[in-house]
Amino acid sequence: MDLNGKICLVTGASSGIGYELALQLAESGATVALSARRSEELDALSARIGPEATAHPFDLSDPAHALQLADDVVAAHGRVDVLASVAGSKVSGPTVALSLDDLDSSFQVNAISPMALAGRLAPAMVERGEGVIATVTTSISGGRRDLGAYAGAKAALASMTQSLRQEIGGKGVAVFAFDPGWVRTGMSPDGKEEPQDAAARLLAHIAAGRGSREVLV
Ligand SMILES: NC(=O)c1ccc[n+]([C@@H]2O[C@H](COP(=O)([O-])OP(=O)(O)OC[C@H]3O[C@@H](n4cnc5c(N)ncnc54)[C@H](OP(=O)(O)O)[C@@H]3O)[C@@H](O)[C@H]2O)c1
């Protein structure tokens, strides 16, 4: 996909991989709609990118907000060509000791809201015969000590992304999950790769409209 002039919604755009992806999409000529909870960060990034960028602060621990976000971006830009669901939240703690609130919020942010966004935006992409839906998963989705809620939610996201790919992939809409590896961000301060490099790999997959060996589905 030629990203020039495309409308790209990036969740998780207030920091880390999502922040860098939004910058790189804008550098590729795309118009970016930025979302996360921290509105000051979104406003600062929007100002850095330029007048076409828009900020849409929403808390994705409530999937109703995901639907509102999709509607807001379509109202602002007319359509969404690329959905990059980068927002994620790492709840940690022994799996059986997690509170129901922690379990609930992990699944809402990491799995249900990305699918709610895809569900709201995919039909118009299929109708236009063009679009990209990218989700961000993790290599530990098979399970990891003290990260059960996070790993489990990302496993659900990977599975639902694969289902969606089988349902609408091939109708001009590319659907894939991206596993960034171990990236130095607020979520993973000891990570080995810089977020701009991980974002560049994700950007390349979005432009290619397909995955690669580092993409789970
Ligand atoms: N770093 C790694 O090594 C690594 C490895 C595997 C997968 N990942 C995945 O990569 C993605 C990006 O993470 P990152 O490493 O760049 O970490 P990060 O800098 O902490 O970014 C996480 C992003 O998600 C947003 N977010 C968190 N909770 C949210 C909520 N309730 N509602 C809306 N937005 C929310 C945050 O924004 P606000 O706080 O402003 O809401 C932030 O923009 C995540 O999906 C993560 O699971 C990262």
The ligand as an SDF file (V2000), in Angstrom:
LIG
                    3D

 48 52  0  0  0  0  0  0  0  0999 V2000
    8.2480   -3.4590   24.4280 N   0  0  0  0  0  0  0  0  0  0  0  0
    8.2660   -4.7570   24.1640 C   0  0  0  0  0  0  0  0  0  0  0  0
    9.3010   -5.4460   24.3100 O   0  0  0  0  0  0  0  0  0  0  0  0
    7.0280   -5.4420   23.6710 C   0  0  0  0  0  0  0  0  0  0  0  0
    7.0790   -6.8160   23.4080 C   0  0  0  0  0  0  0  0  0  0  0  0
    5.9390   -7.4570   22.9140 C   0  0  0  0  0  0  0  0  0  0  0  0
    4.7900   -6.7230   22.6770 C   0  0  0  0  0  0  0  0  0  0  0  0
    4.7630   -5.3940   22.9550 N   0  0  0  0  0  0  0  0  0  0  0  0
    3.5120   -4.6700   22.6690 C   0  0  0  0  0  0  0  0  0  0  0  0
    3.8220   -3.5000   21.9450 O   0  0  0  0  0  0  0  0  0  0  0  0
    2.7770   -2.5440   22.1380 C   0  0  0  0  0  0  0  0  0  0  0  0
    3.3730   -1.1770   22.4470 C   0  0  0  0  0  0  0  0  0  0  0  0
    3.9840   -1.2250   23.7190 O   0  0  0  0  0  0  0  0  0  0  0  0
    5.3280   -0.4300   24.0380 P   0  0  0  0  0  0  0  0  0  0  0  0
    6.3800   -1.4390   24.2810 O   0  0  0  0  0  0  0  0  0  0  0  0
    5.5390    0.6320   23.0190 O   0  0  0  0  0  0  0  0  0  0  0  0
    4.9900    0.1790   25.4800 O   0  0  0  0  0  0  0  0  0  0  0  0
    4.4600    1.6080   25.9510 P   0  0  0  0  0  0  0  0  0  0  0  0
    5.4030    2.6820   25.5740 O   0  0  0  0  0  0  0  0  0  0  0  0
    4.1310    1.4280   27.3690 O   0  0  0  0  0  0  0  0  0  0  0  0
    3.1320    1.8090   25.0850 O   0  0  0  0  0  0  0  0  0  0  0  0
    1.8860    1.3190   25.4690 C   0  0  0  0  0  0  0  0  0  0  0  0
    0.8440    2.2120   24.8180 C   0  0  0  0  0  0  0  0  0  0  0  0
   -0.4550    1.6780   25.1010 O   0  0  0  0  0  0  0  0  0  0  0  0
   -1.2680    2.7240   25.5930 C   0  0  0  0  0  0  0  0  0  0  0  0
   -2.2560    2.2040   26.5330 N   0  0  0  0  0  0  0  0  0  0  0  0
   -2.0300    1.4500   27.6370 C   0  0  0  0  0  0  0  0  0  0  0  0
   -3.1720    1.2410   28.3130 N   0  0  0  0  0  0  0  0  0  0  0  0
   -4.1490    1.8660   27.5990 C   0  0  0  0  0  0  0  0  0  0  0  0
   -5.5430    2.0290   27.7850 C   0  0  0  0  0  0  0  0  0  0  0  0
   -6.1830    1.5230   28.8580 N   0  0  0  0  0  0  0  0  0  0  0  0
   -6.2370    2.7460   26.8610 N   0  0  0  0  0  0  0  0  0  0  0  0
   -5.6230    3.2810   25.7900 C   0  0  0  0  0  0  0  0  0  0  0  0
   -4.2960    3.1560   25.5630 N   0  0  0  0  0  0  0  0  0  0  0  0
   -3.5710    2.4710   26.4600 C   0  0  0  0  0  0  0  0  0  0  0  0
   -0.2990    3.6810   26.3010 C   0  0  0  0  0  0  0  0  0  0  0  0
   -0.8170    5.0010   26.3380 O   0  0  0  0  0  0  0  0  0  0  0  0
   -1.4530    5.7290   27.6310 P   0  0  0  0  0  0  0  0  0  0  0  0
   -0.7000    5.2680   28.8350 O   0  0  0  0  0  0  0  0  0  0  0  0
   -1.2920    7.1730   27.3180 O   0  0  0  0  0  0  0  0  0  0  0  0
   -2.8830    5.2910   27.6220 O   0  0  0  0  0  0  0  0  0  0  0  0
    0.8850    3.6400   25.3620 C   0  0  0  0  0  0  0  0  0  0  0  0
    0.7300    4.5500   24.3190 O   0  0  0  0  0  0  0  0  0  0  0  0
    1.8890   -3.1080   23.2440 C   0  0  0  0  0  0  0  0  0  0  0  0
    0.7470   -3.7050   22.6860 O   0  0  0  0  0  0  0  0  0  0  0  0
    2.7780   -4.1680   23.8840 C   0  0  0  0  0  0  0  0  0  0  0  0
    2.0120   -5.1760   24.5030 O   0  0  0  0  0  0  0  0  0  0  0  0
    5.8430   -4.7380   23.4410 C   0  0  0  0  0  0  0  0  0  0  0  0
  1  2  1  0
  2  3  2  0
  2  4  1  0
  4  5  1  0
  4 48  2  0
  5  6  2  0
  6  7  1  0
  7  8  2  0
  8  9  1  0
  8 48  1  0
  9 10  1  0
  9 46  1  0
 10 11  1  0
 11 12  1  0
 11 44  1  0
 12 13  1  0
 13 14  1  0
 14 15  2  0
 14 16  1  0
 14 17  1  0
 17 18  1  0
 18 19  2  0
 18 20  1  0
 18 21  1  0
 21 22  1  0
 22 23  1  0
 23 24  1  0
 23 42  1  0
 24 25  1  0
 25 26  1  0
 25 36  1  0
 26 27  1  0
 26 35  1  0
 27 28  2  0
 28 29  1  0
 29 30  1  0
 29 35  2  0
 30 31  1  0
 30 32  2  0
 32 33  1  0
 33 34  2  0
 34 35  1  0
 36 37  1  0
 36 42  1  0
 37 38  1  0
 38 39  2  0
 38 40  1  0
 38 41  1  0
 42 43  1  0
 44 45  1  0
 44 46  1  0
 46 47  1  0
M  CHG  2   8   1  16  -1
M  END
$$$$
